[in-house]
Amino acid sequence: MWPLHPKKADNIAGSLISVAKALEQVASVGVHVRPGISHDDLLHSIGGSIESTVDWVRLLCVLGSEVERGNFDRVSDDIWHFDAECIEADGDYVAIANRFVILAKGALPLADIRDRVKVEDGEAWLEFALEGQRIHWDLKAKNDWADPELYLRLQQLVAARTAGKRFFTAGLGQDSLISFGDDQMRQALSKLSGLEFQWE
């Protein structure tokens, strides 16, 4: 099941760094806070002040989530904190696919995305248009877990359309951090966070 490289939560505590310094360093490797998201929005989830210390993993999880107030906007378009136990009804796979589209920044131009989720009937699928072609993928319906095959298929699509850029993940348990970029970005983010981001 997703994520592909799970780690136990008690094994992933990273080093502490000030929020301000962490945001500066993570931006230098390609993970940015979206325009309109304030420090106060981040601190609403993290706690403390901009000079307070934060664990790297905690910071990346907050960056990959939504602001926990107001319109619940995405904090970053460059990283996603994904919980694999998220499939309950129609629209859930559409939401996942749309987040991958956002991460890929034009490299995965999926359009007219549709899905069907009938867990009790063992039915799940995702379909979309890509470069004039209609693509349909049948997926496994296993309780409320996302089918990991979806990640592999999206990875294949984006790898065929980019020069050296792909999705990469770090497993945290049943959840994971997912980003997109070249190998230099993957290695830099791994070094900063202490997590082992992997292509697949």
N, C-alpha and C positions, 0 to 999 in steps of 0.2 A: 504494500500500500504506500501511498505518498506520505512523507517525502522519500526520496530514493536513497538517501544516506542519513538515516536517523542517528541522533546522538542523545544520550540521556541529559536531562536539564542540569543535573548536578555536575556535569563534566564540561560545561561550556561557559562558566563564569569568566569574563574577560577582565582586563586591567581597567583601573579607574582613570578617568580623564575629565577635565572640566567640560561642561556642555559647549561652551563657546569654542574651545580648542578642538573638540571632537567635530563640531559642525564645519569648522575651517578645514580640518584634515580630510574629512569625508567628501567635502566639495572638491577638494584638489584631485580626487580620484574619480569624480564623475557622478556623485550622488548629491543632489541638490534639494533643498526645501523649495516647494512650489511658491511662486509669487502669491502674495496675499496671506500666506501662513506666517504668523508672527511668532516671536520667541515665547510670548505668553501662551500661545496655542500649544507649543511643544511642552512648556513647563507645566501646563495643566495636566499632562500625562506623566511627565518625568518627576515633577515636584522640585522644590528648591528654587535656586536662582540660576541665571545664565553662567555664573562662576562656580556653581555647585558641581561636585563630581558625579559622574554617571558611568555605569558599566557599558562597554562597547556594544554588547549584545542587546542590552536594554535600549540603548539609543537607536540602533538599527531597527529594532522591532517597532519603536515609536515612529521612526521615519517611514517605515513600510506600512503603516496603518492609516487610520483616519483620525482627524481631530475629534477629540471626545466631547465636543460641545458644538453649538451652532448648527451649521449645515452638514457637519461630519465630512468635511472635504478631505480629499487625499492629502497627506503631508508631502509626499514625494512621488514623482513619476519615474524615479530611477531605481527604486527598490520596493519590494512587496513582502509584507509579513503575511504568509498564507497559511491558513489552518485547513488541513485536508479533510476534516470532518465537517463538510459544509454543503452536502448535496441532499436536498429535501424535496424540491419542487421544480417545476418548469421555471426557467430563467437563471438557475444557479450555474449551469455550464456556460450560458451566455455571459454572465458576469465574469467568470474565470477567463474566457476567451478575450473579452474586452480588456481585461487588465493586462494580458500578454500583448495585445495590440499596443496599448499605451507604453509598456516597457520597451517594445521594439522600435518605437519612434519612426514609423514609416516603413520599416523593413518587413512588416507582416500586415499588409493592407487587407484584412478581412472585412467583408461587408455583408449586410443582410444576414446577421448571425441569428440562428434559431436553435432551439433544443427541445427535448422532451425528457422529462424525468418522472418515471412511474416506478419508484423503488419497490413497492409492494407487488408489482407485476414483473419485476426484473427487466424493465425497459429503460434504456437511457441512450440518447444520441445527441450529436451536435452536427449542425450543417451550416455552411456559409458559402459566400461567393468569393472567389479569389482569381483575379485577372481574367474575368469572363467565364470562369468554370465554376460549376456548382459542386461542392464537395460535401459528402455525407460520411460521418464516422459513427459507427455503432460503438457504444461504450458499455463497460460492465457496471451493473447496478449492485453494489455491495453495501447494504445498509445506507449510511449517509456519508460514505467515504468517496472522495473523488478518485476516478480511475487514473492511475499513474501513466497509463498508455497515452493519455491526452498530452502530457508534457513531452513525451518522446516524439509524438507526431508533430507538435508545434515546433519543437526543436529542429526537426528535419526540414520543415517548411522554411524556417527563418535562415537556417544554415545554407540553404540553396540560393538564398537571395542576398547574402552579405559576404563581404570579404573578411573572414576571421572573427566575426562577431556572432555570439550565440547567447542563449540564456545560461545562467549558472546558478546553482543552488547550494545552500548550507542547511542541513537538517538539524532541527532543534528538538525533535520528538515527533509528535503528530503534526507539528507545524514546521515551517521552513521559511528561510529568507531567499527570495528570488530576485535576481538582477539581470542585466543584459549589457554586454560589451565585449571587448577583445580580451585576449589572455593577459595583457598588461593590467587592465582594470581588475580582472578576476584575482590576479596575484596580489595586487596592491590592496584590495579590499580584504583579502584573506590575512595579509600581514597586519593591517590596522586592527582588525577585529579579533584575531586569534582563532577565527573559524576557518574551516577548510572548504571554501567554495569550489564546487566541482561542476564540470560541464554536464554530466549525466549521472 
